[in-house]
Amino acid sequence: MIITLTGFMGCGKSSVGKALSTLLSCPFTDLDKFIEAKAGKSIPDIFRTAGEDAFRRMELDALEEITALSEGEDRISVLSLGGGTLTVPGCIDLIKARTLCIYLRAGIDTLVANLEKDHEDRPMLNTPETGQEALRRRIETLMERRRKAYEETAGTVIDIDGKRYVDVAREIAERLDLLPPHHGTAGNGQRKRTVWDPLRKKEVALTPEEAVRQWCISELLHGQMKIPVHMMMSETGFKLGGKQFRADILVYDREAKPLAVVECKRPETSLDRKVLEQAVRYNMVLSVKYIIITNGTRTVIFRKGPGGYMPEQSAPDYEEMLK
């Protein structure tokens, strides 16, 4: 089953989608990113060189491809749609027929606040006028055209004003009764949730940190970065230079030497400068090539260079990491 997230630009579809996939330990796809990867160019470039109609056709083709791949599968996956995906009747038909659609409803004030510093690369918000009031008028105009499609396509509506993305994700999971199944019994007699860890090869308690770890293993490290599962170890204690260390996840090179240390933070932990600097300082003594820090919605990857650890602009794949 595919859970699709719809709503206006700036309502947090991608951030909520990542948080939801972390919570459910399932795959996540961003439709816009999928299209950019297929086209080999950014969405603003597609609009500029081919126009909106061509982009909408690409959007329909991408949606057809993604949903066709998941037909007949029992597993859950999360797909965030573009703000204008539901302007295409064919897309609406696919979403209704093949997915469970959630509308993330945001008020105009929330959208203006979220988009004020993040609208220059959004072609549908480009107008000759500038300033907050011009942006508000454009949002109101587009919302008036799209509101009906959002409401009629979605089976569930979640209001997001004033809420954190992780809390919206949990609300979706609870409303749909999609939290992971319960296994085992806690010491106080209450049921507890567990999840299968492919590295430790056993069921482990599904804490918030564990949900982030399992997302990191399946979606980031193995899925995006193409790191072989047998080259990773989870909850690892090891010695280096006579000192004892512990890693949430440790990635090895082909000579069985530590290549990367991964720290998994709770979803609500902000990866601010203080947190990142502390993690890098702690792991610098390991002298590994890469330090990866993630909370499931944001990931920062540092690479060791002549001047120390510097953040990477994108996630490298395993073969690149070995060079």
VEXTORGU-254730 format. One record per residue: x, y, z of N, C-alpha, C, O in turn; residue in three letters. Coordinates in steps of 0.001 Angstrom, whole numbers, plus 524288, in hexadecimal, padded with zeros to 5 digits. Each point is the difference from the previous one (the first is absolute). Example, Ala and Ser with C-alpha at 12.3 -4.5 7.8 and 13.67 -1.06 7.14 Angstrom:
<sites>
833867E9C681E787FC86804A68000080384804B0800008040C7FFED80299ALA;7FA968042D7FA9780334804A68003C7FCFE80442802DA801FD80454800A9SER;
</sites>
This chain:
<sites>
8034C7FB54800007FCB4804AC800008036F804DE80000803CB8005B802F0MET;7FAD48035D7F9BD802C4804FE7FFD77FCC38041C802D07FB62800B17FEDAILE;8070B80205804D27FD998048D8027680203804C77FD20804B08011380017ILE;7F7D7801CF7FD5A801A0804C37FD537FE93804B8803527FBE18002480278THR;80792803AF7FD8C7FF29804D7802E67FF4C8046E7FC208036E801077FCCALEU;7F82180194803877FEFD804627FC8C7FF2F804EF803377FF597FFCB804C3THR;800B2804917F8957FF56805038029B8030C8042F7FD268030F7FED67FC7AGLY;7FC1F805FE8050780277804607FD52805E2800158010F801D87FDC2803D6PHE;80113804DB7F8B68058E800CA800E7800E3802518056E7FD2380378801B3MET;806DF7FA90800FF8014C8022F8050B7FD0B7FDB980496800C0801BF8046BGLY;7FBDE7FA5D7FAAB7FD157FDAD804598031F7FBB4802BE7FE557FDFA80408CYS;80638800A27F9C6803547FC27802A17FF5C7FA6D7FE248011D7FC5B802EEGLY;7FD1D802E37F8467FF197FAAA7FE19804F27FCA4800357FFD67FB88801C4LYS;804848069E7FC71804D87FCF37FFF4801F27FEEA805868019A7FB9F8012FSER;7FE468084D8022F801E17FF438055F7FC887FC3A802FF801F17FCA1802D4SER;7F8EB803EA7FC907FC627FC5A80295800B57FA8B7FDBA7FFE37FC22802DBVAL;800D7803907F7FE800C07FAED7FD7F804C17FD28802137FFC87FB4F80106GLY;8048C807897FF9C804BC7FD958022C7FF147FE3B8059D8019D7FBBC80188LYS;7FBCB80792801857FEEA7FE98805727FC617FB478004F800B87FC9C80355ALA;7FB67803257F9377FC567FB9F7FFFD802B67FAF47FE5A7FF057FBDE80241LEU;8045C804747F9DD802CB7FB507FE4F803AB7FE1080447800CD7FB4C80098SER;801708085E802648034C7FE828046F7FCBB7FD448042B801917FBF780218THR;7F9F08063C7FF137FC907FDD1803FD7FE2D7FA867FE8F7FF9F7FC948035CLEU;7FF3F8029D7F79F7FDEE7FAFB7FE3D804357FC5B7FDDF7FEDD7FB9A7FE6CLEU;8061080648801898045A7FCEB7FDD47FEBB7FE1E7FA7E800627FB5A7FED5SER;7FE1B8084F7FDCF7FE717FEA27FAB280280803C97FC1C801F48041B80191CYS;7FE047FA937F96580270803607FC117FD22805347FF5B7FB4980060800E3PRO;807AD803A07FD8C7FDCD8052B7FEF0801EB801EC7FAB4804977FF677FEB1PHE;7F7DD802EB7FE4280160802527FAF57FDB9805767FFB07FB7A800E080160THR;807A5802BC7FCD57FE39805527FEE67FF26800557FA1D803B67FF617FD02ASP;7F77E801958014A7FEBC7FFE87FA6F80342803F57FCF6801EA7FECA7FBC2LEU;7FEBE805EA8065A80317803F47FD4B805A77FE387FF4D80243800AA7FBCFASP;8000D7FD098085B8055F7FE277FFA3800707FB7C7FC22803E77FF8A7FD39LYS;7F8237FD2B802997FFE97FB9B7FC56800158020D7FA69802E37FE007FCB7PHE;7F9F6805F8802347FFC48024D7FABE80533802877FE92801E47FF627FB9FILE;80067803728080E8050B802887FEF2804347FBFE7FEC180334800D07FC82GLU;7FCC77FAD180660803E37FBEC7FF067FF417FD8E7FA9C803CF7FEEC7FD45ALA;7F74D80034801357FEE47FDB07FADF8016D803BE7FB99802167FE5E7FBFCLYS;7FCC6806AF804C7800DF803DC7FBE4805A0801E17FFC5801C3801E77FBF3ALA;801107FD958085A8054F801EC8002A80053805E980055804038024E7FEADGLY;7F7D280023803117FFF7805AF800A47FC158017E804337FC947FCE78015ALYS;803E6807C3800B17FC88801BC8042C7FAA6801767FDE07FF62800E97FB52SER;7FCC67FF4D8081F7FABB801747FE5A7FFD3805927FDD67FD6E800D77FC06ILE;805308030B806658001B8052B7FD898022F7FFD97FA787FE21802D07FC94PRO;805DB7F9E4802818022F7FF857FAB87FC177FD867FC417FFA9801867FB74ASP;7FD617FAA08067D7FC077FD857FCB17FBDB803FC7FE757FE818004B7FB71ILE;7FFA2802C7808547FC1C804047FEDA80230803F97FC227FD48801B17FC6APHE;807AA7FFC78045980256804127FCC8800DD7FE2E7FA637FF35803067FC58ARG;802697F811802EC801587FE1B7FAC47FB867FD487FD307FFBE800117FB33THR;7FCB57FD85807CC7FBD87FCED7FD807FA8A801FB801397FC597FEEB7FD10ALA;80303803FC8073C7FAE680210801627FD087FC94803CC8016C7FB80800EEGLY;7FA64806B5801477FD007FD36803FD7FD497FB2E7FDD17FFE07FBF68029BGLU;7FDEE8045B7F8A27FD347FB817FDD38038F7FB407FF977FE687FBA38013FASP;8066F805377FD01803B37FBAA7FF8D8013F7FDC3805638006C7FB40800A0ALA;800288082A8033E801117FE23805447FB767FCBC80213800DA7FBF580275PHE;7FA5B805C67FC927FB7D7FD0B801E87FFB57FAA17FD777FE607FC3C80282ARG;8032F8035D7F8888001B7FAD57FD77804257FC898028C7FF287FB56800CEARG;8054E806FF800708041E7FD0B802AF7FE1F7FE4B8056A801407FBB8801CCMET;7FBC6807A4800BD7FDE67FECF805277FC577FB4C7FFB98003E7FC848034EGLU;7FC64803687F8C37FC5D7FBA17FF4D802FA7FAFA7FEDA7FEC57FBE780230LEU;8052C804647FA5D8031B7FB5C7FEB3802D67FDE8804D4800337FB46800DEASP;801FE8084A80244802D57FE59804AC7FC557FD72803E8801547FC078025CALA;7FA19806387FE507FC2A7FDD28039F7FE347FA9F7FE2D7FF517FC728032BLEU;7FFEF802F97F7D17FE837FAED7FDC58043C7FBF6801277FECE7FB9A8018AGLU;8061C805DB7FDB98045D7FC67800E3800707FE75805BD800987FB638013AGLU;7FF1E80865802408009E7FEEE805997FB947FC998020F800EF7FC3D802D8ILE;7FA46805147FBB97FB8E7FD048020E7FFA47FA957FD8E7FE417FC518028CTHR;80364803287F8827FFDB7FADD7FD7A803CD7FC3E802A97FED97FB5D80091ALA;805A5806A18010D803E77FCB7802927FE107FDDD80531801B67FBDA801BALEU;7FAB9806F9800C07FE257FE73805367FAE37FCFB7FFE07FE2D7FE2B8040ESER;7FF808014A7F7577FAFF7FD327FFA8800AC7FA4F801AF803AB7FD5C7FE5CGLU;7F8D3800D6804DC800137FA9C801C18039C7FEFC8049B800137FBAB80216GLY;802EB8083E7FF88803787FF488047C7FD1E8010E8051E7FC988036380040GLU;804CB7F9B2803CC7FD8F800BE80518802AD804418032B7FDA48024080388ASP;807397FEDA7FB3D802F4803AD8033E7FDFC805957FF417FDCC801557FBF0ARG;80301801D98080B7FE7C8057E7FFDE80489803377FDEA804877FEE28012DILE;7FA47805177FBC0803E2803D67FE667FD6D8055B8002C7FB37800717FFF0SER;808028039D800477FE108055D80066801E4803137FB418048F7FFAF7FE83VAL;7F7E08034B7FF248013F803207FB5B7FDF98058B800C97FB51800CC800BALEU;80834803087FF207FE438056F8004A7FF3F802117FA788036F7FF747FCADSER;7F811802E8802607FEA58020F7FAE2801B8805AA7FF7E801518028B803DDLEU;7FEA87FF647F75B800F9805877FF2F7FB1D8031A801597FBB27FDDD80021GLY;804FE8072C800E07FB8080340801627FBF3800527FBB97FB66800E480113GLY;806477FE637FA007FC58800657FBA57FEBA7FADA7FD5C7FD8D7FFF07FBDDGLY;8041A7FBB78067F7FF087FADD7FD997FA327FF1C7FEEE7FE927FDC57FBFDTHR;7FE1D803FA807987FA637FEFF7FF6F7FD53803BE7FC3A7FB35800057FF9DLEU;807D5803257FD9A7FDAC803297FBCC7FF797FCBD7FB0A7FD98801BD7FC37THR;8049B7F99B803C47FFD27FC847FB747FBFF7FBB18010F800C57FCD78038AVAL;7FAEC802FA7F9697FBF67FC02800F6802267FA738001A7FE567FCD780338PRO;80554801ED7F952802387FABC7FFEC802C17FEA98050C7FFCF7FB8B801CAGLY;802BF8084C800838029F7FF21805027FC047FEFB8044A800C37FC958034CCYS;7FB098065C7FCA57FBDE7FF31803E17FDE47FA6F7FFA87FF387FD6D803FCILE;7FFE0800C17F7437FDEE7FAB87FF43803BB7FBE4802327FE527FC5A802A4ASP;806C78043F7FC43803DC7FC3E801F48004180009805F2800367FBE38027CLEU;7FFC3808C07FFBC8007180079805B17FB457FD9F802AF8008A7FD53803F6ILE;7FAD2803A37F9E77FB457FDBC802497FFEC7FA147FF747FE477FD3E8038ALYS;80395800CF7F8077FFA17FA627FEEB804437FCDC802C97FF137FB8980186ALA;80587806B67FF25804717FCE6801B2802608019A8053B803877FD5E801EFARG;7FA9B806E3800608027B801D2804D07FBFE801928041B7FB568007F7FEF5THR;806AD80040805B07FCE98023580447801FC8058D800BC80468800CC801C1LEU;7F85E8030B7FCEA801C38056C7FFBA7FEAA8030D804F67FBA17FFC0801FBCYS;8083F803227FFF77FF6E80350804A0800D2805AB7FE56803E2801377FD6FILE;7F88E8023B803FB80080805927FED780226802C6804C87FD7B8001D80418TYR;807228021D7FB6980257803208042E7FE278059F7FF3C80212802E37FCC3LEU;7FA027FE95806497FD7E805197FF42802AB8042A8035A8008C7FF67804BEARG;80116804C97F8B6802A18044E802B97FD27805167FEE47FDF5800C97FBB8ALA;801EA802A4808207FDAE8052A7FF4E80392803807FCCA804A97FEEF7FF81GLY;7F92B805377FE56802FE8038F7FCB1804948025E802FE80449800797FDDFILE;7FADA80105807118043F8024E803118049A7FC388008B80487801917FF9AASP;7FA447F9768014D8041F7FC108006E802F37FF747FAE1804CC7FFB47FFF9THR;7F85E8002A7FBB48027A7FF687FAE58036F804AA7FEB2804567FF5D7FE06LEU;7F9BD8054F8031280321804B37FEF5805037FFD88033780439801157FDF9VAL;7FB527FD95806FF804997FFC980371803ED7FBEF7FE1B804B8800ED8001FALA;7F9547FA907FE228037E7FBCC7FE438027D8011A7FAB9804527FE317FEE9ASN;7F8EF804CB7FDCA801D3800D47FAA9802BC805327FF2080260800D87FBE7LEU;7FD5080297807DD8021E805467FF40805C47FFED7FE75801B2803167FCB9GLU;801537F95D805AB805907FFAC7FEBE801437FB3A7FCAB8048B7FE8B7FF69LYS;7F7677FF0C7FE6E800D47FB2D7FD087FC3D7FFB67FB637FD6A7FC047FF43ASP;8023F808187FDAD7FC5C7FFE57FB958027F8016A7FACD7FD827FF887FBEAHIS;8076E802378043080270801C87FB30800BF7FB9D7FC0D7FFDC800F57FB4AGLU;800F07FA3580693800B77FB907FC7A7FAF77FCF67FF21800207FB897FE38ASP;7FB7A806DB803087FAEA7FD7B7FF237FD4D802DF7FB8D7FDDB8043C800C9ARG;8023C7F97A7FA887FE09802C27FB627FA6980202800797FEBF804247FDE8PRO;7FDE57F8FE804D17FA8280195800507FF35804C3803807FBC78024B8000FMET;8083D7FF2E802D47FF8A8049780366802B5804CD7FDB97FFF8804308025CLEU;802577FB2D7F918802B5804677FD907FC16803DB7FDB47FCBD7FE897FCC9ASN;8039580655804D47FCAF804307FDF28035A804D97FF42804238007280269THR;7FA278033B7FA45802FD804DB7FF598006E8031A8050D803C3802E2800CEPRO;7F8577FC7F8029A80006802DB804EC8036D7FD3880402800CB7FB437FFBCGLU;80133807C5803F58032B7FDBA8042A7FDC9801A48054A7FCA58036D80053THR;805477FA19803C57FE47801598053C7FC187FC24802317FDD47FCC67FD2DGLY;8014F8039D807F77FCA37FC4C802BF7FA618003D7FE2A7FD827FBEF7FF69GLN;8006F808B57FFAD7FA8C8007B7FE637FF167FDAD7FAA27FBF47FD957FF0EGLU;807CE803227FD667FF887FD9F7FAD0800187FA0D800707FD147FD4A7FD50ALA;80652800B78061D800437FA56800DE7FAE07FE0C802447FE077FBF07FE58LEU;7FFCC806E0805687FB077FE71802577FBB37FFC27FBE77FCFE7FC407FFDCARG;802B2807BA7FCCD7FBE8800087FBF8800A07FB647FC457FC227FD9E7FE6BARG;808BD8011E8002B800E87FB9D7FC737FE727FAD8802937FD987FCAA7FD83ARG;803C8802B1807797FE847FB42802CE7FA137FF89800557FDD47FBCD7FF21ILE;7FF968087B8021E7FA4A7FFEF8006E7FD757FE987FACE7FC2F7FD137FFE0GLU;805EE805037FBD07FDD57FEDA7FAD4800987FA3E7FEA97FC437FD817FE4BTHR;8086A8006180277800F07FA827FEC27FCF67FC6D803A67FDEE7FC027FE4DLEU;801C78055E806A47FD287FCC8803C07FA3E7FFB27FE997FD937FBE180083MET;800458086A7FDC07FA7D8000C7FE7A7FF057FC397FB827FBE37FD867FFC4GLU;807D6802067FCB37FF737FC6C7FB8D800B87FA4E801977FDB17FC817FDA4ARG;8057C80293806538018E7FAA18013E7FD337FD9E804A97FFF97FB3B8009FARG;7FDAD80801802A57FDC27FE07804E57FC297FB827FF19800327FC12802C5ARG;7FC66804757F9787FC0C7FC067FF008028A7FAC87FE967FE517FBE3801D6LYS;805BF8044D7FAE4802AB7FB297FE74802997FD6D804B67FFC97FB3B80094ALA;802AA807E6802C88026A7FDD7804B07FBE37FD3780357800C57FB8B801A2TYR;7FAE78071A7FF5A7FC017FDF78038E7FD307FB467FDC37FEBC7FC5A802DEGLU;80044803AF7F7F77FD017FBB37FDB3803537FB2B7FEDC7FDF07FBAB7FFABGLU;807228050D7FFBE803697FB8A7FEE0801A67FD33804FA800657FB3580017THR;8008F807BE80401801FE7FDC1804E37FBB27FD3E803147FB8B801CA8003CALA;805EB7F9D58021A7FC587FD4A8036280040801F2805937FC5F7FF2E8030CGLY;807EE8036A7FE4F800CC8020980542802668056C7FFAB80362800FD7FCBBTHR;7FADD80284806A88021B805508003580295800D1805517FDA87FEF180410VAL;80730802F27FBDC802E580123804CC8016B805C97FFF6802A6801CE7FC6AILE;7FBA3801188077C8017A805808007B80567800578026E801057FD9D8040CASP;8027B805667F9738057580001801B0801AE8050B802B2804658004C801EDILE;7F845803A57FE4680186805098024B801DB7FF57805A07FD507FDA180335ASP;80745804787FDF48020A7FFEB80552802187FAC8801D58014A7FF7180499GLY;7FF1B7FCAE7F7F0801CD7FACA80188805677FEDF7FDC580164801ED7FBD2LYS;801A37FAEF80701805027FE2D7FDFF7FF097FB9E7FC197FC257FD278005FARG;8076A8025B7FBE47FF5D7FC057FBF47FFCA7FA828025B7FD007FCB77FE2CTYR;8062780243805DB7FFFE7FAC58025A7FAC07FEE68029F7FE357FB8A80017VAL;7FF558088B8020A7FAEC7FF388027E7FBBA7FF227FBFC7FC587FD04800EDASP;8041A8059C7FA937FC407FF197FBC4800847FA697FE087FC177FD677FEF2VAL;808B9800C480091800E07FA9D7FE397FD877FC18803C27FD737FC4A7FE51ALA;8034A80486806BA7FDAB7FC70803DC7FA0E800477FFD37FD5F7FC058009BARG;8007F808A47FE937FA53800877FFA67FDE17FCEF7FB5C7FBEC7FD7A80065GLU;806D5802BD7FB3A7FE5B7FCFB7FB68800117FA31801407FC3A7FD397FEECILE;80814800F38035D8007D7FA6F801337FBC17FE36803C97FDDF7FBBA7FF6CALA;800E98077E804647FBF77FE94803C97FA96800247FD917FCC87FC9380102GLU;802338076B7FBC17FAD9800627FD7A7FEFE7FB5D7FC667FB957FE287FF92ARG;808817FFFB7FDDD7FF767FBA67FC57800F97FAB7802887FFAD7FBF27FD71LEU;8018B80422807B28012C7FB32802D68045F7FCF67FD467FF957FB4C7FF18ASP;804A38078B7FFA0804437FDA97FD0E805107FFB980312804207FF0D7FDB9LEU;7FBAA801C180768804B67FF568030D8019F7FA497FFCE7FCA77FC967FF84LEU;808688024C800DB801DC7FA9A7FF8E7FD457FC5B803CE7FE7B801A780440PRO;800DF7F9637FA497FD607FC3880367802E67FF398051C804B7800E380056PRO;7F8617FD6E803AE8022C7FF2D80530802087FA6E8007E7FD927FC437FE32HIS;806E680350804458023E7FADC80133802238003A80584801A480425801CDHIS;7FE5B7F76C800E8802727FFC78052B7FCF0802F48041F7FBFB8025F7FED8GLY;805EE7FD7B805F77FD7C802AB8045C80413802CB80334804047FDBB8015CTHR;7FAFE807237FFDC80398802FE803457FF747FE368059F7FC647FD208015AALA;807428049F801E98000A7FE45805677FB29801A8803017FE877FD5C803BDGLY;7FEFA806DD7FAC97FB58801CB802D37FAFC7FD8C7FDE37FBB28019A8016BASN;804E97FA837FB2F7FB717FD427FDF27FDB48026C7FB227FC777FDC67FD9FGLY;80588806D8800D57FE00802847FB4E802A57FDAF7FB3A8046E7FE2680046GLN;7F8CC801F97FB5A802337FE0E7FB22803F7803EC7FDF37FF44804B6800A3ARG;804D57F9787FCF6803DB8038A7FDC3800D87FEB87FA3E7FF797FB847FE5ALYS;801DB808887FE9D800F07FF4E7FA6D805A37FE727FF158038D801DE802A6ARG;7FD397FABD7F99E805437FE7A7FE82800878005E7FA197FC218006A7FD2ETHR;808BC7FF6D801028011A800357FA69804997FC5D7FEEF8035E7FF4080359VAL;7FCBF7FE857F802804367FC767FE94804C68032C7FE607FFAC803637FC9ATRP;804CB7FB79805E2804E98028C7FEA08031D7FC487FC87801B87FBE6801D5ASP;7FF0B805757F928802C57FC787FC6E805CC7FF73801448027F7FC4F7FE31PRO;7FFB18074A804E1805837FFA380164800D17FC82804BD8038A7FCBE8000BLEU;7F931803ED803F6800617FCA7804A27FCF77FAEF7FF538008A7FC5880314ARG;7FC3C803837F8CC7FCF87FB577FEA97FC8B7FE2E8047B7FFFB7FB6A80172LYS;7FD1A80849800B57FC4F7FEBF804227FC218047B800A0800E8804507FE14LYS;7FABF7FAA2804A57FC3C8040B801468022B80369804618020F7FE00803DCGLU;7FD79807237FB8A801D7803A6803FE7FBA0803DC801357FC89800D97FCC6VAL;803A180175807D17FBFA803B8801967FFE3804AC7FC4980411802367FEB4ALA;7F7457FF407FF9F7FF65804487FC3E7FF9F8052F802EE7FBC88024280082LEU;808A07FF8D80160800568052B8025A80060804167FBA9800EB7FE9D7FB7DTHR;7FE6280665805CA800B0804037FBF3805607FFD07FD6E80077800A87FB42PRO;8039D7FE70807E8805417FFA27FDCA8007F7FB4D7FC6880296800407FBF4GLU;7FADC7FB5B80599800557FB417FCCF7FD32800BA7FACE801C47FE027FBFFGLU;7F9DE804D6804097FD37801117FB1B8037B803057FC45800107FEEB7FB51ALA;802D6804DD806BC803A4802FE7FCB8804567FC707FE0080185800557FB73VAL;8007F7FC38807FC8042A7FC7B7FE607FE3D7FC6C7FB89802D87FF417FC31ARG;7F8727FE8C804517FE2C7FC6A7FBFE7FEEB802CF7FADA800FC7FDD67FBD1GLN;7FCFF806FC804747FF78803257FB3980559800F27FD92800AC7FF8F7FB43TRP;8031E801BE8080B8053E801297FE228026C7FB437FD4A80268800897FBDFCYS;7FCFA7FAE58066B802377FB417FDB77FD947FED77FAB0802C47FF277FC29ILE;7F807800D3803A97FD527FE3A7FB417FFC3804227FBC1800D87FED27FB6BSER;7FE0080614806157FF0D803FB7FC0A804D78032E7FE9F80101800FC7FB66GLU;80200800A28088580480803567FEF4804D57FCD57FE8D802128007F7FBB0LEU;7FFB37FC3E807F8804F97FD457FF317FFAC7FBE97FBAA8031F800137FC57LEU;7F91B7FC5B804147FF9E7FBD77FC197FD3C801DD7FB0B801AD7FEC27FBABHIS;7FA138043D804FA7FCFA801A47FB77802A58043E7FCD78011D7FF3E7FB62GLY;7FFEC8053C8070C80223804797FD22805E47FF9A7FF24801EC801157FBBAGLN;800EF7FD5B80859805B37FFF47FFA78022B7FAC27FE23804B37FF7C7FF20MET;7F7E37FCA5800478016A7FAE37FDC7804557FD3880318803677FD6E7FDC8LYS;7FC5A8032C8075F803B87FD438035F7FDF97FA78800F57FB997FF69801D8ILE;8076A7FC907FCFD7FE2D7FA9F800F47FEBC7FF31805C9802CB801E48036DPRO;7F9027FB517FD957FE5B7FF21805688043C7FD468031D800B58011F8049FVAL;8022C7FB407F8DE8040B7FD21802E7804B98036680148803897FE45802C3HIS;7FC91806937FB4380432803A38014A7FE68803C180461802BA803D380108MET;7F8D87FB138018C7FE2A80345804487FF5A7FCC0804F27FECB7FB5A7FFC5MET;802078072B804B37FEC77FDA2805027FCF4803EB8033E800FB804B37FFC4MET;7FB4B7F94F803477FC838035E80309801207FF73805CF801347FBBF801E4SER;7FE62808BC80100800CC80000805AC805307FD5E8013C8003C7FC2A802E3GLU;803F1806027FAD6805157FD718001E803A78026280406800C5804BF80024THR;801737F7EF8031C8043C801A2803718051C7FE1A7FDB2800667FB777FE73GLY;80387807E98014A804EA7FE687FD9F8047F803238025A7FF318041A80261PHE;805867F9E77FCE8804A78029E801EC8030F802447FB72800747FD9A7FBDBLYS;801A480715805008033B8027A7FC0F804308031E802DB7FEC78037080322LEU;806297FB5D7FBC980437802B6802AD7FFFE7FF11805D48019F8036180303GLY;7FC8D7F8027FEA07FFEC7FEB5805857FB6C80238802F87FF8F7FF27804B6GLY;7FCF5803B87F8A07FB7980254802967FAFF7FD437FE357FFA57FE197FB99LYS;7FC80801C0807ED7FAFA7FD797FEE67FC24804067FDF27FF728043D80234GLN;7FDE07FA627F9857FC1C8036D7FDB27FAFF7FCF07FEF07FFF57FB317FFF4PHE;7FBD1807C27FF317FB0A7FD9A7FE967FDA4803117FB7D80017804CF7FFFEARG;7FDD37F86D7FC397FDA5802927FB757FA787FE087FF387FF017FB5380084ALA;7FD57808367FE3C7FAB77FE517FE998004C7FC667FB497FDA17FBD17FFEAASP;80554805E27FC278010C7FCC77FB60805A6800EE7FE75801D6804717FFFEILE;800E57F76A7FEB68055A800677FE2C800467FDB07FA857FE177FBB17FF0FLEU;804468072E7FD61800AA7FE377FA96805B97FEA57FF3680378802F780184VAL;7FD807F87D7FC15805507FE317FF208017B800467FA427FCA67FFC27FC8ETYR;80881800C280274801D77FF8F7FAA1801097FA427FED17FEE77FC9E8033DASP;8032C802497F833800A87FA8E7FE688048D7FD52802BC800BB7FB487FF71ARG;8024F807B08037D8042F7FDBB803227FE627FF7D805B58033F7FF2580373GLU;7F7A7801657FD787FDBF7FF7680541801DF8043F803BD800427FF25804BAALA;8010E805707F92B8017880474803377FB7E803D78003F7FD39800A97FC21LYS;801F4801F2808647FBB2803BF800648007E804557FBEA80408802967FF96PRO;7F7CE7FE237FD707FFDE803F47FBE07FC95804A28018C80139804797FEBALEU;7FA837FA72804007FC5D80423801907FD5F7FE9B8051B7FEC67FB7680101ALA;800618087A802337FCFE7FF74804D17FAEB802F57FF4580002804727FE2CVAL;7FBA87F91D803407FAD6802687FF687FD98800CA8055E7FFA87FC5480316VAL;7FEB18086D7FE077FD268013C804CE7FA50800FC7FEA47FED38033B7FCA3GLU;7FDA07FA00805F77FA63800947FF167FD89802CC804A8800247FE0C80464CYS;7FDA4806747FAA27FD8C80319804137FA147FF367FFE47FDD07FE4D7FC12LYS;7FFA3802F4808467FA497FFD28001E7FDCA803C17FBF280272803FA7FEDAARG;7F8F77FAD87FEF07FDCA8036C7FBEC7FF57805A9801B880089803917FCD2PRO;7FE4E7FD4C808367FF1980558801CB80513802EB801477FFDB804A680139GLU;804A07F8AA7FE81804F780291801118018D803747FB6E800947FE207FB9CTHR;80015806D48056580197803A17FBE7805D27FF6E7FEF48032E8004380399SER;7FE327FEF67F77E805857FF917FEA880245805787FF518017B801967FBB5LEU;7FEBF80138808A180221805457FFCD805F67FFC580044802557FBD08005CASP;80003808BC7FF73805BF800467FFCC8027C7FD62804BA803F07FD4A7FF7EARG;7F9C68038280519802347FDC7804C2800087FA117FFCB803EA7FD8C80158LYS;7F7BA8001F7FCFA7FF9B7FA517FFAE803EA7FDDD7FC0B802A37FC1E8010CVAL;7FDBF806657FA6E803877FE277FBEC805AF80070801AF803127FC647FF2ELEU;7FE598080D8033080569800B7801B0801757FC0F8043D804587FDF080007GLU;7F806801078038C8010B7FC388042E800E57FA927FDBB803997FD3E8019CGLN;7F91F801387FAA3800817FAD57FD9F805237FF7F7FD0A8029E7FBFA8004DALA;7FECC808187FCDE804E67FFD17FD0A804AE7FFC4803AC803AA7FD097FF0EVAL;7FC408061380524804577FFF3803B4800B77FA9880270804607FE1580090ARG;7F73C7FF84800DC800387FADA802758024A7FBF07FC3F803287FCB780189TYR;7FB31803937F98B801927FC007FC428052D801237FD46802127FC9F7FD46ASN;8000E808168036A804F78014C7FD82804627FC5B801BA803837FECA7FCF3MET;7FC487FF75807F8804227FC94801F7800057FAC27FD36803ED7FD3A80012VAL;7F7AB801607FD717FFC77FB127FD23803058004E7FAE6801CE7FC0C7FDF0LEU;7FEB8808BE8000C802C7800E97FB197FD967FD047FB6F802B87FE9A7FC49SER;7F8258006D804017FD657FD867FB8D7FF62804037FBA780050804B5800EDVAL;7FED07F9677FA5B7FFA9803797FB797FAF18031E800027FFEF804817FE50LYS;7FBBA7F9198039B7FAEB802937FFE67FD697FFD380560800707FC29802DDTYR;7FCE38080E7FE6A7FCA4800458049D7FA93801917FE107FF64803FE7FD64ILE;7FCB07F8D8803E67FAA5800EF7FE2B7FC7F800B9804C4800057FCCB80396ILE;7FCFD8076F7FC677FC7680130804587FA97800E57FDBF7FF5F803157FC5CILE;7FCB77FA43805C37FAB58007C7FDE17FBF07FFB28044D800CC7FD6B803FATHR;7FACD805447FB317FB767FF64803767FB577FDE27FCF67FB9280029801DCASN;805787FDDC7F9727FBDE7FDC37FCC17FD9E803D67FC377FE3A7FE707FBD1GLY;801AD8068B805867FDF9803F57FC6A80459803697FDC77FF77802367FBC3THR;804D47FE338071F8048D802D97FE18804CE7FCAA800D6800997FD7E8040FARG;802D7802807F80E804D27FD018005480487803807FE6C7FFB8802C77FC16THR;804817FD1280706804C1802E77FEB88047A7FC177FFBD800BB7FCD98038FVAL;80245803637F82C804567FC647FF1F805148031F7FFC7800848039E7FCE0ILE;8033E7FAF58067A8051180296800138041E7FC537FDB97FFF67FB4D80108PHE;80396806E97FBDE804547FD087FDB5805298023B801F1800C0804BF8002CARG;802C67F7C48014780513801B4801EB80370801BE7FB828009A7FD357FC22LYS;801AB807748046880381802127FC18804D48023A80282800B57FF83804BBGLY;802A9802F07F831804DB80238802237FF09803FD8045180324800748039CPRO;7F89A802667FC0F7FEDE80405803E17FC4E7FE4B804487FE2F8033E8030EGLY;800AC7F7BE7FD3A7FC507FE05803E47FB047FE0D7FD707FFE17FF127FB49GLY;7FC0680050807D07FB067FE017FDFE7FCBA804707FDBD7FF10803F380293TYR;7FF3B7FB567F89D7FCC8803DE7FD577FAF17FD717FE1F800197FB7D7FE58MET;7FB7080751801E07FB067FDB47FE4A7FFD47FF007FA25801CA8033A7FCEBPRO;7FC167F859801907FF3B7FEA17FA8B7FB048029E7FDF77FC4F800D9802F6GLU;8039D800697F8067FB62802657FDA17FBD07FBF67FEBA7FB60801487FFB2GLN;806437F9D37FF8F7FC407FBD07FED08022C7FAE4802378049E7FF9880147SER;7F7F37FC8E7FF23801937FAF78022C803207FCE37FBF67FE087FF007FBBBALA;806C67FF7580586803117FCE07FC4B7FE2D7FA56800037FDB97FE2A803D1PRO;803487FF187F7E97FED27FA6C80028804DD7FD07801F0804378024080089ASP;7FB1A7F8C280079804207FCF7802948050E7FFF27FCE18043B8008B8023ATYR;7FB607FECC7F8A1804B57FFCB7FCCD802EF8052A80047804CE8000C80013GLU;7F86380441800158027E805248007B802988008F80554804348024B80071GLU;7F94F7FBA180392802258005980554805347FD16800618036C8018580304MET;7FD2A7FA5B7F9F9804BC7FCC380048804AB802827FD3F804707FE66800F1LEU;7FAB78056B7FBBE804478024A7FCEB803A88032D80369803CF802337FE0ELYS;
</sites>
